[in-house]
Amino acid sequence: MTPREIVRRTIRFEGADRMPYSLPQPYGTDIAWIGMTPSPDARPRQGIDEWGAVWANIGVSNLGEVKDVPLKDWADWDALTIPDIREPHRWESLDGAREVAGDKFLIGSGISLYERTHFVRGLENVWMDIYLAPEKLGRLIDVLVEMNLYAIERYAAADVDGFMFCDDWGLQHRLMISPASWRKIWKPRYERVYRAAHAAGLLTLLHSCGDITQIMDDLIEIGLDVIQMDQQENMGVELLGERFGGRITFWCPVDIQQTMVRGTLDEIRAYCRKLVQTLGRPEGGFIAQWYGDPVGAGHRAEAIEAMSEEFVRLSTPREW
């Protein structure tokens, strides 16, 4: 099987020749990426993005942080700069993207429905809007939904395999907002995006960290195929496997906050085995991953090596 087939069959629980992975060089990856250039969801280390949000770097991490938002008051809605996703130059990167990706599983990047909302409006404002201005909040989210629907059309036409965006919903041990509010405001909008992706032949992927167990059943129900989570220990690997294993594909590195930082090399290797055996199934359901900002997360080079080597060992031949 080609890497593209291996990833597809793993996500669909159809059985693959081996476990897929996306690891640093020299270990390799079965996955390739494509996105808009520039993306309306770009997150600069510092500077001003297309919406007018002001970003600043927060230290050694690759991540930036929004320091000033463009939509402080809903009265300023008409003055908000909304990027035009249909501008042809944004999609020039799609030309030949399938050929460049070759036989790898190609993921197209979308636009977050929660994070971009609070990058534009401000996190505390969004939390208040849930109760004080839900219609206005929904109007902003719907703009992002429509952007994603158009992106799905473009990616499908370019023979892309999957559609993904990032929304960190969890605090360490619970959701940031009430599950009832999430279900009322965000769930139907996620469902629109996932239904459109499936109708276009794309598999759906979401990055979300923190404790999101309260909405995992909902995400599975509305059509999420893959959850990419960099933390698992805060929720419990066993709990994730018992409640959701076999129903959704997990795409994970060794927990980036705990074992990857504090564990011995033997503990890291053992954690790799635990992830594969607990979250995956013989017919699929697990993709191995590494964390792309190891310096910011405090990951040692030897820890990355131990994790990558163990995941490759577990991949071929698969061991259960």
C-alpha positions as CSV (number, residue, x, y, z in Angstrom):
1,M,0.0,0.0,0.0
2,T,1.1,3.6,-0.6
3,P,1.2,6.0,2.4
4,R,-1.9,7.6,1.0
5,E,-3.8,4.3,1.1
6,I,-2.4,3.4,4.5
7,V,-3.6,6.6,6.1
8,R,-7.0,6.4,4.4
9,R,-7.6,2.8,5.4
10,T,-6.4,3.5,9.0
11,I,-8.8,6.4,9.4
12,R,-11.7,4.3,8.0
13,F,-10.8,1.3,10.1
14,E,-10.4,-0.8,6.9
15,G,-7.1,-2.4,7.8
16,A,-3.7,-1.2,6.5
17,D,-0.3,-2.9,6.0
18,R,1.2,-0.9,8.9
19,M,0.4,2.0,11.3
20,P,0.9,5.4,9.6
21,Y,3.0,8.1,11.2
22,S,4.2,11.7,10.7
23,L,7.6,12.0,12.3
24,P,10.7,14.3,11.9
25,Q,13.6,13.4,9.6
26,P,15.1,11.0,9.2
27,Y,12.1,8.9,10.2
28,G,9.7,10.2,7.6
29,T,6.0,10.9,7.2
30,D,3.0,9.5,5.4
31,I,1.3,12.9,5.4
32,A,1.8,16.1,3.3
33,W,0.2,19.5,3.8
34,I,-1.2,22.3,1.6
35,G,-2.9,25.5,2.5
36,M,-3.8,29.0,1.3
37,T,-1.0,31.5,0.8
38,P,-1.7,33.7,2.6
39,S,-4.2,32.0,4.9
40,P,-6.9,34.1,6.6
41,D,-6.1,32.0,9.6
42,A,-2.4,32.8,9.7
43,R,-1.0,33.3,13.2
44,P,2.2,35.4,13.0
45,R,4.8,35.4,15.8
46,Q,4.4,39.1,15.8
47,G,2.8,41.8,13.7
48,I,-0.8,42.4,12.5
49,D,-2.8,39.8,10.7
50,E,-5.3,40.3,7.9
51,W,-8.2,40.8,10.3
52,G,-6.4,43.5,12.2
53,A,-5.4,41.4,15.3
54,V,-2.1,42.5,16.8
55,W,0.2,39.6,17.7
56,A,3.3,39.3,19.9
57,N,5.7,36.5,20.5
58,I,5.5,34.8,23.9
59,G,9.1,33.6,24.2
60,V,10.9,30.6,22.9
61,S,7.8,29.1,21.4
62,N,6.9,29.4,17.7
63,L,3.5,30.6,18.8
64,G,2.4,34.2,19.0
65,E,-0.3,35.6,21.2
66,V,-3.0,38.2,20.3
67,K,-2.4,41.4,22.3
68,D,-5.1,43.5,20.7
69,V,-8.3,42.5,18.9
70,P,-10.0,44.4,16.0
71,L,-13.6,43.9,17.0
72,K,-13.8,45.2,20.5
73,D,-17.4,46.4,20.0
74,W,-20.1,44.9,17.8
75,A,-21.0,48.4,16.7
76,D,-17.7,48.3,14.7
77,W,-18.8,45.2,12.7
78,D,-19.1,47.1,9.4
79,A,-15.5,48.4,9.8
80,L,-14.1,44.9,10.4
81,T,-11.7,43.8,7.6
82,I,-12.8,40.4,6.5
83,P,-10.3,38.6,4.2
84,D,-11.6,37.6,0.8
85,I,-10.9,33.9,0.6
86,R,-11.9,33.8,-3.0
87,E,-8.9,35.9,-4.2
88,P,-7.2,33.8,-6.8
89,H,-3.7,34.3,-5.5
90,R,-4.5,32.5,-2.3
91,W,-4.9,29.3,-4.2
92,E,-1.9,29.3,-6.4
93,S,-0.2,26.8,-4.0
94,L,-2.8,24.2,-5.1
95,D,-1.3,24.1,-8.6
96,G,0.6,20.8,-8.8
97,A,0.1,20.2,-5.1
98,R,-1.1,16.6,-5.7
99,E,2.0,15.9,-7.8
100,V,4.3,17.3,-5.2
101,A,2.7,15.3,-2.4
102,G,3.1,12.2,-4.5
103,D,1.7,9.1,-2.8
104,K,1.3,10.8,0.6
105,F,-2.0,11.6,2.3
106,L,-2.5,15.3,1.5
107,I,-4.3,17.5,4.1
108,G,-5.7,20.9,3.3
109,S,-5.7,23.5,6.0
110,G,-8.9,25.3,6.9
111,I,-10.0,28.1,9.3
112,S,-10.7,27.7,13.0
113,L,-14.2,28.3,14.2
114,Y,-13.4,29.1,17.8
115,E,-9.8,30.3,17.9
116,R,-10.2,32.7,15.0
117,T,-13.4,34.0,16.6
118,H,-11.6,35.0,19.8
119,F,-8.6,36.3,17.8
120,V,-11.0,38.8,16.3
121,R,-13.3,39.5,19.2
122,G,-11.2,38.7,22.3
123,L,-11.6,35.6,24.5
124,E,-13.4,37.2,27.4
125,N,-15.7,39.0,24.9
126,V,-16.6,35.7,23.2
127,W,-17.4,34.1,26.5
128,M,-19.8,37.0,27.4
129,D,-21.2,37.0,23.8
130,I,-22.4,33.4,24.3
131,Y,-25.0,34.8,26.7
132,L,-25.3,38.5,25.8
133,A,-25.0,38.6,22.0
134,P,-25.3,35.0,20.6
135,E,-26.8,36.2,17.3
136,K,-23.9,38.6,16.7
137,L,-21.4,35.9,17.7
138,G,-23.1,33.5,15.4
139,R,-22.8,36.0,12.5
140,L,-19.0,36.0,12.9
141,I,-18.7,32.2,13.2
142,D,-20.9,31.9,10.0
143,V,-18.4,34.0,8.1
144,L,-15.7,31.4,9.0
145,V,-18.0,28.5,8.1
146,E,-18.6,30.0,4.7
147,M,-14.8,30.4,4.2
148,N,-14.3,26.7,5.1
149,L,-17.1,25.6,2.7
150,Y,-15.3,27.4,-0.2
151,A,-11.9,26.0,0.9
152,I,-13.4,22.5,0.8
153,E,-14.5,23.1,-2.8
154,R,-11.0,24.2,-3.8
155,Y,-9.3,21.3,-2.0
156,A,-11.6,18.7,-3.4
157,A,-11.0,19.9,-7.0
158,A,-7.2,19.6,-6.3
159,D,-7.5,16.0,-5.2
160,V,-6.7,16.7,-1.6
161,D,-7.5,13.9,0.9
162,G,-8.4,15.5,4.2
163,F,-9.5,18.8,5.6
164,M,-8.3,20.1,9.0
165,F,-8.2,23.2,11.2
166,C,-7.2,23.8,14.8
167,D,-9.5,24.7,17.8
168,D,-8.2,24.3,21.3
169,W,-11.4,23.8,23.3
170,G,-10.1,22.4,26.6
171,L,-8.7,23.7,29.8
172,Q,-6.6,21.2,31.7
173,H,-9.5,19.2,33.1
174,R,-12.7,20.6,31.4
175,L,-14.0,22.5,28.5
176,M,-13.5,26.2,28.3
177,I,-17.2,26.9,27.9
178,S,-20.3,24.9,29.0
179,P,-20.9,21.8,26.8
180,A,-24.5,23.1,26.4
181,S,-23.3,26.4,24.9
182,W,-20.9,24.5,22.6
183,R,-23.8,22.3,21.4
184,K,-26.0,25.3,20.8
185,I,-23.6,27.6,19.0
186,W,-20.7,25.7,17.6
187,K,-21.9,22.1,17.1
188,P,-24.3,22.8,14.2
189,R,-21.7,24.9,12.4
190,Y,-19.0,22.2,12.8
191,E,-21.6,19.8,11.4
192,R,-22.1,22.0,8.3
193,V,-18.3,21.9,7.6
194,Y,-17.9,18.2,8.2
195,R,-20.9,17.3,6.0
196,A,-19.6,19.4,3.2
197,A,-16.2,17.8,3.5
198,H,-17.6,14.3,3.4
199,A,-19.9,15.2,0.4
200,A,-16.7,16.4,-1.4
201,G,-14.8,13.2,-0.6
202,L,-12.6,14.6,2.1
203,L,-11.9,13.1,5.5
204,T,-12.1,15.4,8.4
205,L,-9.4,16.2,11.0
206,L,-9.4,18.5,14.0
207,H,-6.6,19.5,16.3
208,S,-7.8,20.2,19.8
209,C,-5.9,20.1,23.1
210,G,-7.0,20.3,26.7
211,D,-9.7,18.1,28.2
212,I,-12.3,17.8,25.4
213,T,-14.0,14.5,26.6
214,Q,-17.3,16.3,27.2
215,I,-17.7,17.0,23.4
216,M,-16.0,14.0,21.9
217,D,-19.2,12.0,21.4
218,D,-20.7,15.1,19.7
219,L,-17.7,15.4,17.4
220,I,-17.9,11.8,16.4
221,E,-21.7,12.2,15.9
222,I,-21.3,15.1,13.5
223,G,-18.7,13.5,11.3
224,L,-15.2,14.1,12.7
225,D,-12.9,11.3,11.5
226,V,-9.6,12.2,13.2
227,I,-8.8,14.0,16.4
228,Q,-5.2,15.2,16.7
229,M,-4.4,15.7,20.4
230,D,-1.0,16.5,21.8
231,Q,-2.1,15.8,25.4
232,Q,-3.7,12.6,26.6
233,E,-2.6,12.2,30.2
234,N,-4.9,15.0,31.5
235,M,-7.9,13.0,30.2
236,G,-6.5,9.5,30.8
237,V,-5.3,7.3,27.9
238,E,-7.4,4.4,29.2
239,L,-10.6,6.6,29.4
240,L,-10.0,7.8,25.8
241,G,-9.5,4.2,24.6
242,E,-12.5,2.8,26.5
243,R,-15.0,5.6,25.5
244,F,-13.8,6.5,22.0
245,G,-11.4,3.9,20.7
246,G,-12.7,2.2,17.6
247,R,-15.1,5.1,16.9
248,I,-12.6,7.8,15.8
249,T,-8.9,7.8,14.8
250,F,-6.4,9.3,17.2
251,W,-3.4,11.2,15.9
252,C,-1.0,11.7,18.8
253,P,2.6,12.1,20.0
254,V,3.7,11.1,23.4
255,D,2.0,13.5,25.8
256,I,3.8,16.8,25.3
257,Q,3.3,18.2,28.8
258,Q,4.1,15.2,30.9
259,T,5.9,12.0,29.8
260,M,7.7,13.7,26.8
261,V,9.1,16.3,29.1
262,R,9.7,14.4,32.4
263,G,9.8,10.7,31.4
264,T,12.9,8.6,31.0
265,L,13.6,7.2,27.5
266,D,12.2,3.8,28.6
267,E,9.0,5.5,29.9
268,I,8.6,7.3,26.6
269,R,8.9,4.1,24.6
270,A,6.4,2.4,26.9
271,Y,4.0,5.3,26.5
272,C,4.2,4.9,22.7
273,R,3.2,1.2,23.1
274,K,0.4,2.3,25.5
275,L,-1.0,4.8,22.9
276,V,-1.0,2.3,20.1
277,Q,-2.5,-0.5,22.0
278,T,-5.1,1.5,23.9
279,L,-6.3,4.1,21.3
280,G,-5.8,2.0,18.2
281,R,-7.4,-1.1,16.9
282,P,-6.0,-3.9,14.6
283,E,-8.0,-2.5,11.7
284,G,-6.9,1.2,12.3
285,G,-7.7,4.1,14.5
286,F,-4.2,5.4,15.4
287,I,-1.6,7.6,13.7
288,A,1.7,8.4,15.3
289,Q,2.8,12.0,15.5
290,W,5.6,14.2,16.8
291,Y,5.2,17.8,18.2
292,G,6.6,20.3,15.7
293,D,7.8,22.9,18.3
294,P,10.1,20.8,20.5
295,V,12.1,23.8,21.8
296,G,9.0,25.6,22.9
297,A,7.7,22.5,24.6
298,G,11.0,21.6,26.2
299,H,11.5,18.3,24.4
300,R,15.0,16.8,24.4
301,A,16.5,15.5,21.2
302,E,17.1,12.1,22.7
303,A,13.4,11.9,23.8
304,I,12.3,12.7,20.2
305,E,14.6,10.0,18.9
306,A,13.3,7.4,21.4
307,M,9.7,8.2,20.6
308,S,10.2,8.2,16.8
309,E,12.2,5.0,16.9
310,E,9.5,3.2,18.9
311,F,6.7,4.4,16.7
312,V,8.5,3.2,13.6
313,R,9.2,-0.1,15.3
314,L,5.5,-0.5,16.2
315,S,4.5,0.4,12.7
316,T,6.3,-2.3,10.8
317,P,5.3,-4.9,11.5
318,R,2.3,-3.9,13.5
319,E,2.5,-5.3,17.0
320,W,-0.7,-5.6,19.1
